[in-house]
Amino acid sequence: MVLTTQLHPSSHYHLSPCLGFWKGLRRDGGNQRGPLCVSSVATGVPLSRALDASRIGRELPKAAWGSLAALGARCPEPQGEHTASCPLPPLVPTARTPAPLCSWSGHSQPSGVQSPMIPDSSASQAPAGTVRLSSESLMPSSSTEAQGIPWPSHEPLGPSIPLRIKGLGVSPGRSSNVVQLSLAPEEQVSVATVTVGLSTVLTCAIRGDLRPPIVWRRNGLALNFLDLEDINDFGEDDSLYITKVTTIHMGNYTCHASGHEQLFQTHVLQVNVPPVIRVYPETQAQEPGVAASLRCHAEGIPMPRITWLKNGMDVSTQMSKQLSLLANGSELHIGSVRYEDTGAYTCIAKNEVGVDEDISSLFIEDSARKTLANILWREEGLSVGNMFYVFSDDGIIVLHPVDCEIQRHLKPTEKIFMSYEEICPPKDGDASQPCQWASAVNVRHRYIYVAQPTMSRVLVVDVQAQKVLQSIGVDPLPAKLSYDKSHDQVWVLSWGNVHKSQPSLQVITEASTGQGQRLIRTPFAGVDDFFIPPTNLIINHIRFGFIFNKSDPAIHKVDLETLMPLKTIRLQSHGCLPQAMAHTHLGGYFFVQCRQDSSSEAPPQLLIDSVTDAVVGPNGQVTGTPHTSPDGRFVVSAAPGSPQLHVQEISLRGEIQTLYDLKVSPGVSDVAFQRSFTQGDQYHVYATLETEPDLLFLELSTGKTGVLKGLKEPAPTGPAWAWAGPRRIVRDSGLFGQYLLTPARESLFLINGRQNALRCEVAGVKGGATVVWVGEV
């Protein structure tokens, strides 16, 4: 396809693209640089009949303006009475849009576009002096056309005005000028590294005369036409500007000249993150002769290197059998403490872009000399923090994992502090009816919010007092809670009735205050489920949540602060009804589980790019419910009805890599992650099985597996379990915890993850459908 412009044999004219190339066009359809006018080359005086650039703007895609700019044309300066006036209405396609002074010849015109060429006998035979430009420099690519750029219908404008485009230097007889582009082999792949929070510029190295505008893509989607908050300026040289870079921006970006996709440059954007650390415990007191451990967890990109100081002195020079570093330095272990081990131990994490440090204090005191630190550690630390709260048929059980003892039992008849109601009041006078619990969440280790579906309320448990503080009435049958830590609010999804036909979504604000909260009803109707991405050490603020209706092939993006809808991400072209979601900040991917039709195989997960809110495509052949590790590096996908367990890793370049697939029969019920005690930057997975009492252990870095047997049968499905989600849950004990808990029919099993062995069984606890860990960190 060739764009033909006729040259008049005697008159010379200057085509002035006052609009400039397409970057000058505002997104609202206006322009920044004025009209497109024609002036005489000899006199510079504008013609009395000027081209209305609004009309050409309607006819040609934005990519065309880059070619006009490349021709070297300039806007004539106003000259007194000869000033050309070409007012521009908004560039909105209409049915009466006139045609441009161009014609398509040599190939077929774009699909669905009426020919803008005026019937003219001279058009079929280009006379001497005709300038031919390759159509690729002006036409949008098919991929651009797919982005929804309109090609309106056309009507004849009238006799064409012969033009000579100044700056080409074309003599009569020359038939064409073809765009020639080049890219040096060493520039085909460019790696850029930027620190999180800063801005960066990616410049395309494709060069050439008459180079069309540059199109930038991420995961195959053109970025130029998207209204992105953090990618909003392409600069005068078509560079890509990214402001306030975060880890979701890492990944590959490609650039190519419009219409020339076969020649492209790849930019690999790496994002470095300064270290962020947590130490545990902050303070501890031990008696002489016992072992003590001080732990430090660090995250950052590249992975930080950890060193320890004792009272300002490097401990690496003091290593012995008594003092050792474990798990890449993330744990300082003292085999048998002595009085001289008392001190302030500083953990320092450092990488290429920063350093972070924190102190863990150790006091060595004998039992006859209880200092304040000793009292705080032994009494407050053990009696309040580091506990499993189990919501059972017989009330609330507070379990300390180290001692395998029930520290507190809140019976069903115990009163709620602020209302004097019973925790589980008898229904219809039946005092033997068990408590029914649904979802529960930990609110900053101060409170636990737990839903009571049949009571249509949410209880608030005070962790410090170990009492039920108050109840909050919500819509009927609250089934799912989620805590939005960034905005200190608890989301409550209620079914309305057992058929889930009247669902509602409410939000409890100021959740960490424990009282004085407000209950807000959101405007969303027909919500079947929702997803709020979790925070971690690197990502400590989340702005957006997602809701979906499992009968609607779409996901709706919501502003968590205003609780207002922002965007709908359609999944219909992939035939996906969303069922569950997971997120990793590395590369900014959302993993969407699609609902399985009873008559077909499980569909693969879909990937959504959180930078563009666009569907990337299927996640290979991965199926099941996705679970991401706390640091966002690993994704484990499994389902109760599937024997497949998929393990993927997201690299520090934002690339998703499949590590391995495992056969797990008869399917996975629930998954929990635990930090490795031998490798500081690795995680292990514990998974409960759907119909068997075994517990699966998986070392993610190596694929090594093991099975813990003899955990007894899980509770049967029934009314009390209808709200609890997985048939057999498993819960970890936080960032530094080494214990896991999984309930059976009438007991609780504690697992020592450090030893990968059964710790103990706590009998007499029936129907532990919901479990929450409350720790010090």
N, C-alpha and C positions, 0 to 999 in steps of 0.2 A: 504494500500500500504506500502510495506516494502523495504527498501534499503538494499541489501545484499552485504557483502564484504567477499570474500573467504579467509580463513587462511591456509597457508601452514603448514603441520604437522612438518616439520623439520627446516625450515629457518624462522628467525624472521627479519622483516623489519620495518623501522620507516617512516611513512608518514609525511612529513614536509610541511605544508601549508605555504610557504613563502609569499603567497599573504595575509595571514591573513584572517579575515572575510571580508564581502563585502564592509565594509566601506573603506578598503584600495584601492578599485578600483577607478580609476579616471573616471569621466564622459565621457572622450574622449575615453574610452575603454582600456587605458593602465593600469599599476599597479604601486604600490609604494614599494612593498616588494619582488619582484623577483619571481623566478619560484617555482613550486611545485616539489620537488625531493624525491627520495626514497633512504634511506640509511640503512645499516645493523645495527641492534640493537647491535650486539656484537662488531663490529669494528668501527661503526660510519662512515665508508667510503662510499661515494656515489656510487651507482651502476653505471655501465657503461651505462646502459640504464635508463635514467631518464624520468619521466613523464613530458610531455610538458604541463605546467599549462595553456597555452593559449588555448589548446584543451579542457581541463576540464572547463576552464572559459567559453568556448563557450557552453558547454553542460549543465552545472548546473546553476541554477539561483543564483543571488547574495546571497539569503538567505542560500544556502548551505554552503558558506564559514563560516558563523557563527557557524554552527555545527562542522565544522572541527576545528575551533579555540577552541570550547568548549571541544574538545577531549584532549586538553593539548599538542598537538604537537608543536614542535619548529623547526625553521630553523637551520640546522647544520652549524657551522662555517666553512669557507673554510680552508682546511688542505693541504697546499702545492700543490703537483702535483695531489692530489686527489680532488681538487676543482671542484665541479659540475657546469657546465655551461648550463643553460636552458634559452636561450634568448626568449623573449616574443614579438611576433608581436602584433599589435592592436587586441583587442578582437572583431573582426567583423565576424558575422556568415557568412559562405560560404557554397556552395553546397557540398564541399569536406571536411567538418569538420569531423575529426575522433571521434570515440566514447570514452567515459570515461571508466575507469576500474570499473564500477559499473553496477548493473542491477536492474531493477524493477521486483519485484515478489510479489505474493500474491494478487494483485489487478490489475486492468487495468491501463495501462500507461496513461499519460496525453493526452487529446484530440488533435489530429493532429500531434502527435509526433511519429516517427518511433522508434521502440525499439532499444536502443543502445546495447542490450545484444548480444554477439556473440553466435551463435548456438553452444552449448556445452552440452554434455550429463550430465556433472557434475553440470550444472547450475540449473537444475530442482530439484536436490536433494542436499540440502546443507549439506556438511560433518560436522563432529564434529569440533568445533572450529569456526564455522561461526558466525560472529557478525551481529546482526540485529538491525538496527536503525529504529524508527518509521518514516514513510515517511513524516509526517508533519514537522519534523525538517529540512527537506531539500527541500521539494516541496513548491513552492509558492502557496498561496491561490488562489482561483478563482478570488477574487477581485484584487489580484496583477496581475494575468494573464490578467485581463481586462484593466490594466494600460498600456498594450502594451509591456510587457517584452517578447522578442522573444524566442520561442522554435524551434530551427532550426532542419532540418532533419539530419540524422546521417548515417555514413557508417562504416562498421566493421573496427576495428583497427588491429585485429589479436588475437592470443592467449592471454588470460588474465594472468596478473602477480599476483600470490597469495600474499596477504599482511597481515601483522599483525599490527593493529593500536596500537601503544604504548600508555600506560596510561589507557587502559580500564580495565586491570587486568581480562580479561575474560578467564576462564578455559574451556577446551573442554567439551562439553555437555551442557553448558549454551546457550540458543537459542536466547535471545534478551536482548536489553537494551532499555527501553522506557523512553522518556522524561517525567519528572514529574514537573509540574509547580504549584506554589501556590501564593495566594494573600490574605493578611490578611483582614478580613471584615472591619476593621476600616480604611483601606487604599483604599477601592474601589472608594471613591471619595475624591480627594484632592483639596483644594482651595488655590490658590496662588494669592497674591496681589503685584503688582509692579507699581512704579510710571512711568508715561509717560517719554520717553526719555532714560530710563535705559535699561539694558539687564537683561534677566532672564533665568533660567535653569529649565526645568521640567524633573524630574527623574522618570523613571518607576519603580514601586515597585514589579513587577512580578519577582519571584525568582524561581530557580530550577536548578538541574543538567542538563547539556547538553542543557541549554536554548537557543533556536534559537534566531536570531537577532530580535530586537524590531521594530515593525512597528508603526509609529505615524500617526494619522488621525485627520483631521479637517473637520467637516461637511461631514464625510464619505469618504473623499478623502485622499489617502496615501500621506504623505509629503516627504517620504524618497527619492523618485525618481524624485522629482521636483527641478528644478534649481531656487530656491527662493532667492531673494536678502537678505531678513532679517531672513530667517530660513535656514542656510547654513552649519550647523555642528551638527552632532549627537553624537560626543564625543566617548571616549573609552568605556563608560558604557551605550551607546545607549540613553543618555539623549538628550532632545530637547533644542536647544539653540535658543533664539529669541533675536536679537540685535535691539537696538533702538525701544523699544516697543511704539506703538501708540494705540489709541483707536480702530483702526480696528482689532487689534490682540485679543481683549477681546472675550471670548466665551469658548466653550468646546473643549478640546483635549483629544483623547483617545489613549492608547497604548496597544499593545498585542504582544505576541510572534508570529513570522511568522508561519502561518499555524494553529494557535490556537486562532482564533478570539473570541471563546466563552468565554475566560477568558480575561477580559480587565479592565483597570483602567481609570477612567475619571478624568481629571484635569480641573478645572474651573479657568480660568485666568481672574482676575479682574484687571482693570487698573485705577489707581488713577491719577487725574489731578489737579494740583494746581489752585487756583482761578484766573480768569481773569475778570476784571470789566470795565465798562464804566459808567460815570456819565453824567447827563444832568440836567440843562445846566452847562457848565463850569463856566459861569459868567452870572449873571442877576442883573438888577436894578429894584426895585419896589418902589412905593410910599407908605407912611404909610397908614395902614388900609385895604390894599388889601391882598388877600391870595397869598401864594407862596408855590411851591412844588420843592423839590430837589429829583431827582430820581437816583437810582443806580441799574444797571443790572449786576449780577454776574453769571458766569458759572464755573463749576468745578465738579470733582467727588472725594469724595462725595459732595453733594450739599453744597456750602459754607454758613456759618452763617454771617449775615451782622450786623455791629454795626456802629454807627455814633458818631463823635466827633465834637464839636464846639470849635474852637480855642484851640484844644487839650484836651477838657473836654468832658467826656461821657455825651451824651444828654439823655440817658435812665433814668437818675436820675431827669430829668427836665420835664417828661411827664405831660401834662395837657390837658384841652380842647383846649388850644391855640396851643400846640405842640403835634403832634401825629405821630406814625409810622404806615404805611399801607403796605399791601401786603408782610407779613413776613419781614418787615424792609426795603424793597427795595425802599420805598418812605417816605421821611420826609416832613410832611405837617405842614405849619404854617398858622393858620386860619386868623389872622389879624396881619400883620407885624408891628413892631415898630422899632425905630431907634436902639435900643439895639440888635436887631436881626441881624444887620450887622456883617458879620464874614466869616471865612473860615470853611466850613463844610466838614469833611473828612469821606468818606465812606470806611470802612475796611471790606473786605471779607476774611474769614479764614476757612480752613478745615484741615484735618489730615496731608496734605502734603505741605501746603504752605499758603501764605497770599498775598493779593494784596490790594492796596489802591489808591484813587484818591480824588481830592478836587473839590468841587463845591462852588463858592463864591457868596455871597448874599450882595447886597448893598441896603440900604434904603435911598432914597433921595426924597425930595419934588420936585414938578414940577418946582420950581423957581431955583433949583440948579442942573443943568444938568452936571453931571461929565462925564468924558470920558467913564467910564463903562456904564453909562446910555445911552449915544449916541450910543455906539457899540451895546448894547442890543436892543434898540428900533429902530434904523435906519438900521444898517447892518443886524441884526438878522432877522428882519421882512421883509426886502425888498429883500433879496438875498436868504437866506436859508429857509427851511421849506415851500416849495411850491410844488404844483402839476403842472406839465407841460402837457397840453392836446393838442394833435395834431389833429386838426379838419379840416372840409371842408374849413373853413375860416381862415386857418393859425394856429399859435401857441398861445395858451391861457395859461397865467401864473396865477394860482389861489391860493390865500391865504386862507387856510381853516378856520382859527379862525374868520376872518372878513367876510367870504363868499363873497369876492370881487375879481374881476379880476384885478390883479396888473399890468399886461402888456399884450398887444395884438399885436403880430407880424403878420401883414396882409400879404396876398399872394404876394402883390406887393413890399413888403419891400426888400431892396437889401442885398445880401450876402456881408459881409465886405470885403473879400479879392478878390472877383471876379466881384462884381457889377452885378451879375445875380439876378433875382428875386427869391424869395423863392419858389413860385409856378407860373412859367411863363405860360401864356395862351397857349393852344394847338390848332393849326389850327386857330388862331385868336379869339378863343372863351374865352373871359375873364370871363365868368360865370362858367367855368368848375371848380369843386372843387379840392382842394389839395388831393392827395392820399398818404397815409403813410402806412408803414408796421411796423416792429419791431423797438424799441428804447431801449437804455440802458444808465444807469447812470455810468459815469466814474469818480469815486472818488469824487463825488459831485462838480466837477469842470466843466465838460462838459457833454453834452448829444449827443450821436450819434444816428441818426434816418435815416431809409432807405426810399427812395422815389423810389418805384419799376418802375414806368413808366418813370422816369428820369434816371434810371440806375446810381444812385449816392447815397452817404451817406452825410447828412448834419451834421456839427459839431456846436452845440449851446454852446456859452460861458455863463455859469450860472452867473458869476459875472457881466458881462456887459449886460446880458439878450438880446443878439443879436446872429444871425447866423454868425459864424466866417468864415467858409469855406465849400466848397463841395469837396468830393472825388469821382472821377469816378470809378465805379466798373463794374463787368460783368452784363449783362442784367437781369432785374427783381430781384433785391435783396429783399429777403422775410424774412430772419431771421438774427438777430444780437445777439451776446452773448459776454459779457465782461469777459475775463480771467484776474482777478485782480492780480493773482500771477505773471503773466508775462507782465502785462500792455498792453494787446492786444485785439482788437475787431475782432471776427470771423464773416464773412459775407457769408451767403449761398444764392446764386443766382440760380434762376430756369433756366435761359437761354431763355426760352419761356413759353407761357401759358400752354403748355403740360408737362412742367417739364422734357423734354427729353434731355436737355443739361445742367444739373446742374454743378455748380462749387463752390469751397470753397476757399475763400481768407481771408487773415489776415492783419489787420491794426496794425502795431507795434507802440510802444511809444505813446499810445493813450492819456495818461494824459498830454502830453506836449501841445496838442491843435494845433500844427503845426509842420511841418518837419517830419510827419509820413511817414512810408514806407508801400507800399501795396505789400504783398507777395502772390503769387499763390501757393497753396498747390498741392502735386502730386496726390491727391485722385480724382478718377473718379466715376461718378454715385452716388454721395452722395445725399441722400434724406433728411437726418436730422443728427444732431449731439447733443452731450450732454457734457457739462463741469460742473462738480460738484461744488456747491457753497462753499464759505468759510464761516467761522463763528468765534466767539471769540476763540474757542479752536483749530480749524483747519484753520490756516491762510495761508497755501500754498498748492496748488493743482498741482500735477505733470502730471496727465494723463487726456486726454479727450477721447471721444468715438464717432465714426461715424458709420452710418449704412445706408444700402439701403433697403427700405421696400420690395423689391422683393427678397432679399437675406437673408436666415435665419442665420444671423451672426452679431456679433458686433465687430468692429475693434478698438483696443486700440492704442492710439496715444500719443507720447511724446509731450507735449505742448511747450517745449522749442525748440526742434529741428524740430517739425512738421513732424516727421517721424513715419511711422507705426511700432508698436512693436509686436503685437500679434492679432490673430483672435480667437474669442470665438464663437464656433459653436453652433447653436441652432436647427439644423436640426432634431436631435433625439427627440426634443420636439415639432416639427412642428410649431415653432414660428417665425413669421416675425416681427421684432421689430418695434414699433410705437412710444414709449416714454420711458424715463428713469427717475429715481430719485435715490438719494443716501443718506445713513446715515453713519456717521463715527463711530457710536456705533456698533461694531461688523463688520463693513466694508461691508455692504450689498448694492448691487444694485438691484433696483426693475425695472423690464422690462415689459412694457405693450406690449402684442402681438396683432397684427392686427386681427380684427374680419372678418371672411368670411361672406359675406352677407347671405349665406344660413345656417349658424350655429350659435350657441350661442357663446358669448364672451369667449375666452379661458382665463384661469387663468394667472396671472402674473408669471414670472419666477424670482427666486432669484439667484444672482451671488455673489460669495464670492470674494471680492477684494484682499484678501491675496493670493489666489491661482488662481484667474481668471478662476474659474471653475463654472459651473452651479450646484447649490445645488438642484434645483428642483422647482416644482410649489409652489407659495406662498399660500398654502391652496386653497381655492376657491375664493380668492380675484381677482376681475377683475377691469378694468377701468384704468384711468390715475393716476399714483401715485404722491402725493405731500408730501414733508417732511417739518416739522416745522424747523425754523431757528436753533434750537439747536440739531436737528436730532433725537429727542425722539419720535415724532409722525409721522405716515404715514396715510394720508387721500387719499383714492382712489375712484374716481367717473368718470362717463362718461356721455356725453350729451344724449346718447340713452339708458341709463340704469337707472332704478329706485333705484339701490343699491348704498349706500354710506358706505364704509368700513373704520373703524378707528382701527389702530393698534398702539401699543406702543413698543419701544425697551427698554428693561431693562438695568440697569447699568452693567449687566453681558453679554450683547449682545444677549439676547433672544427676539425673536419676539412674542408678545402676542396680540391676537385679543381682543380688548375691547368691541366692539359691531358693529352691522350692522344696518343701517337705511334705511327705504323706503322713497325715495325722488322722487316724481313724479312732473314733467315729465323729470327729469334728470338734472345734474349739468353742467353749462357752464364753470365756473371759480371758483377758490378758493384763499382766502387770509388768512394769519395767523396774529393774533394780541396777544400781551402779555396780560395776565390777570392783571387787576387792583386790584384784591383782593388776589391773590395767586402769589407770586413772581416767582415760578418755573413752571407755567402753561400757556397754550395758548388757545385762542379761535379761531374759524374758522368762516369766513363769505363766503357764497357761493351764486353765482348768478344762477338762474334757466334758462334753455334753452329756454323755450317758454313763461314764465310768468314773470311779472314785480316784483315779490317778491324777497326779499333777506333773505336767510336762515342764522340763527345764531346757532352756536353749541359750547357748553362748553365742551372741550375735556375730562376733568378729570371726569365729572359726566354724560355726555351724554345728558344734558339738552339742549333743542332746543327752538327756537323761530323764528318768521317770521316777518320781516318788510314789510308792504304792501304799495301800493300806489306809487311805484317808476316809474310808467309809462312804456310803452312798449319799449323794446330795438330797436335799429335800424334794419331795414330789411336787409336781406342778399343781397349783390349786389357787383358791381365792387369795390367800395371803401372799402368794408369790406372783400374782398377775401384774403387780405394779413394779416389781423389782428389776425388770430387765433380764439379764442373763440368769439362767437357771442356777448356776453355781458361780458365785463371784470370787475374785481374788483381789486383795488390796495390799499394796506395799506400805512401807512406813516412812515415806518421805525421802528427801535428798540424802540424808546420812543414815537412814535406818537400815538395819540388817534383817528385819523380821517381816514376814508376810502372814496374812490371815485368810483362811477360806473356811466357810461354814459347811457343816454336814447337816443331816436331818435333825439330830438332837445334841450336837456338840460343835466345838470350834477347834480348828487345827492351826497351830502356829508353826511356821517354817523358819528355820534359821538359814537365811540366804547366804551368809558368809561361809557356812559349813555345808550348804546345800543338803540339809537334813531336817527331819522332823524334830521340832523343839518340844512340843507337848500337845496333848489333847485336853481341852477344858470341857468336861461333860456337864450335862444338865442345862444346856442352852438350846432351846428349840426354836426353829424358824428364824435364824439370824439372816434375814433377807437383805439388810442394808448395813454397811460398815463404813465408818469414817475414821481416818487417822488424824490425830491432833498432836503435833510436835512442837519443838521449840524453835525450829528454823522453817 
